Amino acid sequence: MTASTTSNKNINIKQKKTSKTPSGHGRDVVKKKSAKNPLVDVLETPSFDLNDSQWFLNRELTWLEFNRRILHEAEVTRTPLLERLKFIAIVSVNLDSFFMKRIGGFKQQIGAGMSELTLDGRTPLQQVRECHQVIRDINAHKEEVLKEVLSLLSPKGIVIESYATLTSQEKIDLREYFYSSVFPLLTPQSIDPAHPFPFVSNLSLNLLVTLKYPTSRDVSMARIKVPVGLGIPRFIRVVDRVDHFIPVEELITNNLDLLFPDMQIVTCELFRVTRNSNTEKDEDQADDLMAMIESELKERKFAPIVRLEIVQGMVPLHRGRLAAELKLDEDHDVFDVTGMLAMRDLFELADLDYTRLHDPQHQPIDNTQLHSKSNIFHIIRDVGSILLQHPYESFSTSVERFLHEAATDPKVRGIKMTLYRTGSESRVIDYLILAAQKGKQVAVVIELKARFDEAANIQLAEQMEQVGIHVTYGVVGLKTHCKVILVVRQDYQGLRRYIHIGTGNYHAGTARIYSDIGLLTCDEAIGQDVSELFNYLTTGFMSNRNFKKLSPAPRFLKKTLLQGIEREITYSVQNGGGALIQFKMNALEDGDVVRALYRASQAGVKVDLIVRDTCRIRPGIPGLSDNISVVSIVGRFLEHARLYYFRNGGKEVYYLSSADSMKRNLEARVEILCPVEAPDLMQELRTILDTQLNDRCSAWDMKSDGSYSQRSCTNEDTPCGTHQQMINHSEKRQMALTKEKNTNGRGHV
């Protein structure tokens, strides 16, 4: 099975007339002596202008292409049916967020008259137009995929009914439900000269109703907000048919006579709006950061609308009036939908309890080094460092256990932690509060500006402050995106630092579906560095801070990566090859990193990139990137871990990081890059990289024009992708531990 998609225009590769090098690649080659070693011939960089826009793919378009790959998971037969429905919902959520964040931002730039070109040579307006075109295509494809999935679910007893197909008794039963449970929540709003056009909330479903008295020719108009999310599901069960549903908007539409008695309904049309979420202010000018964020949230509620979705077939006059009232360009900002609006609500159906229609249940194992009930700090001290792999290993019996024991251990003196996102299911806040109540010193750096989690983080900050936790908000002008816990404990030889560093958020929910890596360690140098990091976060002063092992952004992380790339270039040139770079990340967007990787490829360095979504680099261009490969892994879990590997002349260097190779992460956030040095842990990271690079099922290879092709799966009936292989690896580790425990038990007896 193969599939391919194209995200950017085919490139016209401009090169000078080339000669063949011994490696067979066409290049203009000039040999010169190395300044450091005159005995070594160095190949001068071929004649490519690495600032030329043609060597860079577009950030937004490559991210949208990632959503095509997600949607492909909803098409393939090996994906269970309700999981296919889930992937459709995921794409829908992603596109909503894209309009709120990215299109909203571009609209602001266009409104401000900005026309600065991106690395790939596009203006904000060009990006909006091209993104709109791709999104319309994705939406059309999504609608077709949904039709197919629903047709396959119908024989399984899961059906989205049309109101017209219901029996008379079913309509009566649903009318009673409507009157008792939905009707009280509805507030029709007239639209006429005496009533201005009503406020329409972000992502809400709305009915535009035209009606008149039977004896009158005059037509009135009203808007009704569909009350999804107020205890009312999007899909209402049909009585006596267990998993047959009717969309709530159809239920409302067919019972409008209760809202408008004695009136004739002329039309009833569904629409939905998306508002810009880019309402961030300059925190340098803020006297009170929390008050500023609260103000931003209020402004976001009333922010300009950037998209109007309507059901195809809306009366043209109504379509035009909505666009005008909402201040939108009818030709570009209005999206006609032939099927269902707000497909994100399909999560309701995707969660139905049909075991055979879901992926096989996955139960994370306990990390094999944490299986003991001994004090977790004794375990870490004895082992030195422990690598955690989520979701294959349990978050609750590792990270949450680490915090819980820190809260209850009488020898623990203090806890410091960064908090970007967490969730209601996580016990993180409970354990921090418990620690404070037990008299421990607890300090939390919470990022109030974590997009879409601002309100939750404000509430958490207030909750923690009420019990005496010292809460700060990081460095002015920088988001705190690193994931770090520092526990200071009174050990028998004095105070010792115990640290957790992760690639993912302290969120129990996402830890079950995001693929992330964490490190538990008591390494003295890392502990000292983490103390320096927290001192920086709470004071904002970075000058004269010495870091022995960690490389924090924005000052050191990017420099460390670029130096690592340069080191591989030097080795390759001096030794005629043998250098290797392997990066795994969510996004590769930073221009400096892309240029450095191009130069590495030109110097003969093999560069393997595992990039989940956004990727600016073009692999496989003769003379420029023929040594670069780009792979995207899409499957059951969301790839979220960041790993950076350099062969380093055989003295291998592995880093885990909270940062993607994006300009914002490397230059405008507090992130960390942490080395993993224990040989057994390095081997675990090698397994992760090799598994993904050799994946034959869920891997997609990028071509030089930015399109992707999926590798063929050798056995459709046996999942062979990365995520199933990693599940198998974790289960084998657990079985080996169980076997060892049983053997030791028999020997003792």
VENGI-V24179 format. One record per backbone hydrogen bond with DSSP energy under -0.5 kcal/mol. NH is the residue of the N-H (numbers start at 1). CO is the residue of the C=O. Records with the same first field share a line. If there is no record, write none. Layout:
BEGIN
NH=CO + CO
END
This chain:
BEGIN
5=708
8=705
13=11
15=13
19=27
21=25
24=21
27=19 + 25
29=27
32=42
34=37 + 40
40=37
41=39
42=32
44=30 + 42
48=46
50=48
52=49
55=52
56=53
57=616
62=58
63=59
64=60
65=61
66=62
67=63 + 64
68=64
69=65
70=66
71=67
72=68
73=69 + 70
74=70 + 71
75=72
76=72
79=76
82=357
83=357
84=80
85=81
86=82
87=83
88=84
89=85
90=86
91=87
92=88
93=89
94=90
95=91
96=92
97=93
98=94
99=95
100=96
101=97
102=98
103=98
104=99
105=101
106=102
107=103
108=104
109=105
110=106
111=107
112=108
113=110
114=109
118=122
121=118
127=123
128=124
129=125
130=126
131=127
132=128
133=129
134=130
135=131
136=132
137=133
138=134
139=135
140=136
141=137
142=138
143=139
144=140
145=141
146=142
147=143
148=144
149=145
150=146
151=147
152=148
153=149
154=150
155=151
156=153
157=154
158=153
159=157 + 243
161=159 + 245
165=162
166=163
171=167
172=168
173=169
174=170
175=171
176=172
177=173
178=174
179=175
180=176
181=177
182=177 + 178
183=178
185=182
186=182 + 183
189=223
191=221
192=190 + 195
195=192
201=199
203=273
204=201
206=271
207=224
208=206 + 269
209=207 + 222
210=267
211=220
212=264
214=262
216=213
220=211
222=209
223=189
224=207
226=205
228=226
229=232
230=227
232=227
233=231
236=234 + 246
238=244
241=238
244=241
245=159
246=236
247=161
248=234
250=247
251=247
252=248
253=249
254=250
255=252
256=253
258=255
259=256
260=256
263=260
264=212
265=263
266=210 + 264
267=210
269=208
271=206
272=309
273=204
274=307
276=304
277=100
278=100
279=277
283=281
285=282
286=283
292=288
293=289
294=290
295=291
296=292
297=293
298=294
299=295
300=296
301=297
302=298 + 299
303=300
306=274
307=274
308=333
309=272
310=335
311=270
312=337
314=311
318=315
319=315
320=316
321=317
322=318
323=319
324=320
325=321
326=322
327=324
328=323
330=328
332=329
333=329
334=329
335=308 + 333
336=334
337=310
338=336
345=342
346=343
347=344
348=345
349=346
350=346
351=347
352=349
354=352
357=354
358=355
363=361
364=362
365=392
370=367
371=368
378=375
379=375
380=376
381=377
382=378
383=379
384=380
385=383
386=520
388=518
390=388 + 516
393=389
394=365
398=395
399=395
400=395
401=396
402=398
403=399
404=400
405=401
406=402
407=403
408=404
409=405
412=409
413=488
414=488
415=441
416=486
417=443
418=484
419=445
426=423
431=427
432=428
433=429
434=430
435=431
436=432
437=433
438=434
439=436
440=435
441=413
442=440
443=415
444=470
445=417
446=444 + 472
447=419
448=446
450=447
451=449
453=450
457=453
458=454
459=455
460=456
461=457
462=458
463=459
464=460
465=461
466=462
467=464
468=465
469=464
470=442
471=469
472=444
478=475
479=668
481=479 + 670
482=670
483=502
484=482
485=500
486=416
487=498
488=414
489=487 + 496
490=411
491=489 + 494
494=491
496=489
498=487
499=521
500=485
501=519
502=483
503=517
506=421
507=505
511=507
512=509
513=510
514=510
515=638
516=390 + 514
518=388
519=501
520=386
521=499 + 519
522=384
527=523
528=524
529=525
530=526
531=527
532=528
533=529
534=530
535=531
536=532
537=533
538=534
539=535
540=536
542=540
545=542
546=544
547=545
548=546
551=673
553=671
554=666
556=552
557=552
560=556
561=557
562=558
563=559
564=560
565=561
566=562
567=563
568=564
569=565
570=566
571=567
572=568
573=569
574=570
575=571
576=572
577=572
581=606
582=645
583=608
584=643
585=610
588=614
589=587 + 661
590=661
594=590
595=591
596=592
597=593
598=594
599=595
600=596
601=597
602=598
603=599
604=601
605=600
606=579
607=627
608=581 + 606
609=607 + 629
610=583
611=609 + 631
612=585 + 610
613=586
616=588
619=617
620=625 + 628
621=618
622=620
624=621
625=621
626=621
628=625
629=607
631=609
632=700
634=632 + 698
635=637
638=513
639=637
640=515
641=515
642=657
643=584 + 641
644=655
645=582
646=653
647=580
650=647
651=648
652=650
653=646
654=676
655=644
656=674
657=642
658=672
661=587
662=660
666=662
667=663
668=664
670=479
671=553 + 669
673=551
674=656
676=654
677=675
682=678
683=679
684=680
685=681
686=682
687=683
688=684
689=685
690=686
691=687
692=688
693=689
694=690
695=692
696=720
700=632
701=709
702=630
703=707
706=703
708=5
709=701
710=3
711=699
718=715
719=717
725=721
726=722
727=723
728=724
729=725
730=726
731=727
732=728
733=729
734=730
735=731
736=732
737=733
738=734
739=735
740=736
741=737
742=738
743=739
744=740
745=741
746=742
747=743
748=744
749=745
END
